[in-house]
Amino acid sequence: MSSWIRLTASALALLSVVSCTVAPPAADITDDPDPEPIASCATPAAGDDFEQVAPGAVGLDAEVVRRTAEYVAATGARSYRIHRHGCLVADGGLDRGSADDPQPGFSMTKGVVSLVVGRAEQLGLLDVDDPVGPHLRRAGVDVDDVHGALTVRQFLNQTTGVRMAFAQDLIEAVSTDSVAAFTDRPFEAVPGTRFIYAQTAVTVLAVVVEGAVGRDVQDFARDELFRPVGIQDREWRWARDPGGNTQGFAGLDLSPRGFARLGMLAGSGGVWNGRRLIRAEYLDQAQQGATSSNPCYGFLIRSNRSPRCGSDGVPTAQVYDRRWLPPAPVDAFGFSGAFDQETTVIPSLDMVVVRMGPPAFLTVDPLGPTGGLFNAAWSYRSTRMLMQGVLDAPQPLVPDWTPDPDSRTVDVSRILPIPVPAPWPVRR
């Protein structure tokens, strides 16, 4: 039960920081009314922070940046960092003592798994259209032919068709060998046809990587992804399920600096300090929605490319006529986790923004009511604010936050493992 204890402790640790959000320290911004423009900052060495420059040096309005950072701090963030052209432009007041501390990323872990898959793909160790069966069997998993015929791509874009229920996912993740349990689950959709947001399926994908690369996925991530971009070993820890499998859907605690480094790697098309770690073509595919039920979800990554966006499906699946993050340019994408953990990447602006810490719904939004608890008002509003501070590439002003329409229904089958009809006769 150690994984359950760690995951629960991570959630409680976030909630325990609420008292720090009552009067957050001022944002850390370099004051220089007339800074010399710079093209970019040097790549920081392992363990070093990004060079901090005045906002004006990288084409941002200093006062807008300050207001944005202070707004996000007031809505609960423990860490908030704005980066542009490889430079640190501002951070929230609580970031100064926590920027290199491992912090719960929750479902941002999924985005990191996507990058790990991309690294293995770049090395020629797997292909996104490989069936997972051979890789799982090399990792010691007894998988039947039907589940084994599922492809890496279907795990990446959450279209395996395997029966998923949120509560069952979480219970199995902390109580059993969740990979073995996954291979016993029935199907509820034809593979490749429907987005079904899953948790333990991503743990299966991490084990697929282990079979492909011939080693523990955490060791592979450390040597082929984390260390090459300068993430030190003390900046991360990664939970396992009771079967010893690395939790793919959550469980990665990583420093805000570490998420910023990975965001910059993805935003640069897979190149870090002149070295290619992930193919640009893979990262392009990673931002393409695969289904009409969630066209803004790519390879475990949220994408702003589609004008329509689907929900995760808990408590009910909905599709909205808006982009994932409307105030941002259409090329924005990001890693997104529970309790408002976000790494937002905007390649066209060479910008990476990281927010970690307690959920915003525990605070009162300084800009006014948000129309409900579990929503992304802080993300929308902070991005809207920040975009108005881009001086060298003016962005359109979008309307203020309004809540998405709510279907007011609950699909119990998305939460509890009640039987659902199989889409076609499946024989194991």
N, C-alpha and C positions, 0 to 999 in steps of 0.2 A: 504493500500500500504506500510505498515511499513516494511514488509519482503523484498519487492523490494528495498526499500531505504537501508536496512541493507546489502543486498547482493551486491548492487551496491557500497555502501560505502566500503565494504570489498575488492572488486576488485580494487577500486581507491586507497585504503590504501596501497595495495601491490605495485601498480605502483608508488606511491609517494615516495617509499623508494629507487628508482633507484639511486639517488644522493649518497646514502650511499655506493653503490657498486663500486664507482670509485676508492677509495683507502681504501679497507677494512682493519681494524686492524689485527694485527698478530693473528694467531690461539693460543688458550690458551692450552698449553701442559705442564705438569709437567716435568721439566728437571731433570733427574736422569740417568746418563750413565750406572749405574749398579744396577738397582732396585732389591729388593728381590721378587722372584716370589710369587704370591698369587693365591689361588684357586678361590676365589670370594670375593666380597664386601658384607657387611651387607645390608639388605633391608632398604632403607631410610624411615624414618618416614614421615607422611603426611606433606607437605610443605617444606621438606628438599630436597636438590639436591642429586644426586648420589655421592658417594665418588669418588674423582678424584685421579687417580693413574698414574704413569708413564707408557707409552705404553709397555715398556719392562717387566713390572710386570705381564702383561697378554698376553705375547707372541707376541707382535706387534713391528715392527721396528719404532722407534720414528721419524726418518727422513721421512719415507714414510707417516706416519700418519700426520705429519706436512704439507707435500706437499699436501696431499689430502684435508685437512681442508682448507688450503689457496686457493687451486684451486676452491673448491666449494664456498667459500666466494667471490672469484673474479668473479664467474658466477652468482652472484646476491642473494645468500642466506642471509636472515636475521638471521636465526638460523640453525646451522649444528652441530649435536652431534653424536659422535661415542661412543658406549657403548660395553663393553665386560665383561663377567662374572659378570654382575651386577654393574660394575664400569664405571664411566665416564672417557674416555681416552683422548678425545680432543673435543673442540668445536670451532666453527667459531668465528671470532673476534666480531661480532655484537650480539652474543648469550648472552653475560654476562648481558646485561640489559633487555633481553626479554624472558628468558627461562621459566618464570612462567606466562607470559602474554598470555591471550587468543588470538589466531591467527587463521585466516580463514583456515580451513582444506579442504574446498570444497569437492570433492568426497572422501576424506579420511573418511568423515562422513559415507559413505556406509560401510566401514570396521568396524566402531564402532557399527553401527546397527547390523551387523553380530554377533559381540561379545555380544550385548544385547540379541539377539535371542538365542545365545548359553547359556547365563546365565538362561534365562527362560526355555530352554530345560533341563538344568541340574537340575533345581528345579522341573521338572515334570509338568510344567504348559502348555507346548505345545510340539508337536512332529513335526519334519520337514516334515513329510508326512501328517500332518493334512490338511484338506480343510480349506480355510481361512474364508468361509462363517459364521460358528458359532462364530468365534472370532470377526469378523467384526460386526455381529449383536449385540453381547454383548457390543461392543463399540458404539452402536447407529447408525451404518451405514446400510442404506437400500440397500442391495446387492442382485442381482438376482441370480438364481440357477447356471447359466453358469459361471459367474465370481466367484461366491462363491465356485465352485468346484475346482478352482485353488488351488494348495498346497503351503504351506510355502516354500518348497524346490524350487518350480518353481519361486517364487519371489526372493529367495536367489541367484539362479544361472541365473537369468534374462532370463527365458524361459517361461514366461506366455503366449506368443503368442499374447498378446494384442497389438493393433496398437499403435506404438510409433513414434513420430516425435520430434526431439530435440527442435525446436522452440516452438511447442505446449506445450511440457513438462514445459519449463521454464516460458512461459506466464501463464499457468494455476497455476503454483506453487506460483506466486506472485499476482494473480488477483482473485482467487476464491477458493472455497473448492475443492482442487485438488483430494481428495479421492472420493468425490461424482462424480467429472468429470471423474475419471478413470473408475468407474463402468459403465459409459455410453459409453465407447469406444468400437469399434468393434475389431474383431480378424484379424490378418494378418498371423498367423501360428498356426498349431496345438500345443497346450500346451505341453511343454516338449521336443520339437523337434528342436527349433532354438534359438540361442542366439540373443536377441534383447536388446541392451543397453538402459536402461530406467532411467528416473529420478523420476517422480512422483510415479512410481510403488513402489519405496523404501519407500516413505512416507506412502503408503498404508500398507506396511509391518510393519512400526512403529506402526500404528494403530492396526494391527493384534496383536502385542505384548500387546497393551493396553487392548484389549478384553481378552487376555489370562491371564494376570496378575491382571486384575481388578483395574488398577490405571494408572495415566498419565505415559507415557513412560519415560519422563525426570526424574520424581521422582524415577521410578524404576531403571533407569540407574545410578542415583546419589547414591541410597542406596545399590544397589546390584553389582555395577561395579566400579564406580568412587571412592567413599569413601573407599571401601575395598582395592583398590590398592594405596591409598594415594593421590588421586587427590582432591585438595581442591575446595570448591565451587567457589572461586574467580578465578579459573583457567579456567573456561568454561562458555559459554553461547550458547544457541541453539535456532535458529529461528523457527517460526511457519508460516504456510500459513494463508491467510485471514479467513479460516474456523477454525483456532485454532489448526490444526494438526501440529505436529512436523515434520519439513522438514527432510526426511530420506536420500535424495540424496546428500545434502549439507547443509550448514547453521550452522554446529557445529564449533564454534571457541573454540579451546582447546590449552593449552600451549604445547610447544615442550616437556617439561618434562612429561606432561600428555600422549602425544602420545608415548613417550619412555616407560612409565610404562605399557601402554596397549600392546605395542609391546612385552615387556618382558613377560607379562602374556600369550600372544598367543604363544610365542616361547618356553615357559616352559611347553606347553601342557595343559594350563588352571589352573595352580597352582600358587598362590601368597603367598609367605612367609609361606608355608606349608598348606595353605587352598585351597581346590579345588573350583574354581568358574565356570569353564566350563569343560565339559567332553572332554577328549583327543580324543575320537572317533569323536566328532562333529568337532573339529579343524582339524582332519585328512580329513574328508569329505570336509571341507571348502577349502581345497587346491587341490581338484580334479576337473578338468575341466569337464563340463557336456556335451558339444557338440563339434562336429567337426568344427563348425564355430568359436569357440573360446575355444580351449582346455586348455588355460592357465588362465581361469577365473573360480574361484570356487564360494564360498558363499560370493559374493561381495568383494572378495579378489583376488589379482593377485598372480599367482603361477608359479614357475619355473620348475615344474615337467615335463611338456610336451615339447618335442622338436619342437613343432609348436605352434604358437601364433596368435590369431586374434585381429584385431583392434576393436575399439568401434563402427565402422560403420558410423561415421560422418567425412567427407562427403560421404564416401563409405566404404563398408565392404571389408576387405582384410584379408588373412591368410598368415603368413610369416613362412618360414622354419628356425625358431630360437626360443630360449626360451624367456621368458619375460625379463630376465636380464642375458644375456649370460655370463658375467664375474663372476657371483656368483655361488656358489654350487647349485645343483639341488633341494635342500630342501628349498631354499630361497622363501619367499613370502612377500607380503606387501600390505599396504593401499596406494592408489594412488589417487591424486587429481589434479584438474586443476591448471595451473600456477606452475607446478613442486613442488607440495607438496608431499612428500614421507616419509613413514615409512617402512623401509626395515628390515626384520627379517631373520636371518640365524641361525636356531637352531643348526646345526652341528658345528658351530663356536661360539655358545653362544654369538651372536652379534646382536645388534639393532642399526640402523643408522637412524636419523631423519633429514630431510631437509625441511625448511619452509621459505616462503618469496616471493619476486618478481620473475617472471619467468626468466629463464636463457636466453631466446632469447632477452632480453633487454640489454644484455651485449655482448662483443666480447669475444669469447672463447679463453683463453690464449694458448690452445693447437692447435689452428688452425681452419679453416673453418669446419662447421658441415653439410653443404649441405642442408640447409633449416632452417625455423624458428621453427615450432612446432614439435620438435623432442626431444628425450631423450639422446642426446649426453653427457650432463653433468653427467647424472645418470650412463650411460655406462662407461664413462671415469673415473669418480671418483671411481666407484666400481672396475674397472680394476686396478686402481692405488692402492687402499686400499688392494685388495687381494694379491698383491705382497709384502705387509708388514706383512703377517701372517707367523710368524717364526715357530710355533709349529705344523702347519698343512699346508705345502706348497701347493699353488693353482696353476693350470696351467695358463700360460700366453696366453690370447686370443688376436687376432688381434685388432688393433685400430678400433674405431667407423667407420662404413660406413652406410650411410642412407639406410633404407629399400626401396625396389622397390616401385614406386608410380604408381598406375593404371591410374593417370591423368584423372579420371572420377569423376563426382559428381552425387550421387544418391539423387535427390531432395526429394524423398519420405522419406528419413531418416531425413530430416530437416523440411519440411513443411507437414501439415496434409492433403495431397491430398489423394483422395480415392484409395485404393488398393483392389484387389480381396480377398474375404474371402476364407479361406482354405477349409471350409466345411459348410454346412448349420447350422447356429447357431440360435437357437430360445431362446429368453429370457423368 
